[in-house]
Amino acid sequence: FWLKASLEVWVKAFPGTGRPATMGKVHGSLARAGKVKNQTPKVAKAEKKKVLTGRAKKRFTFNRRFVSIVKGGPKRGPNSNMK
């Protein structure tokens, strides 16, 4: 009885194929682990400007928000690239 019930559930998982659903094999085998990372080309990190901290960061954000804003145009977000 239980065998017939489980077969009915499996056939419903893939209708029309007659193939049972694979149980528990969701993320692939460990033989393929790290495949994408290993085939991605290595790119050297670019040099970046030193990040401001403390008083200098507060000064920078104040100037960006309140001093050098353009009057008259529509309000733009901080990440906007529109001219």
Buried (B, 14 or more C-beta within 10 A) or exposed (E): EEEEEEEEEBBEEEEEEEEEEEEEEEEEEEEEEEEEEEEEEEEEEEEEEEEEEEEEEEEEEEEEEEEEEEEEEEEEEEEEEEE
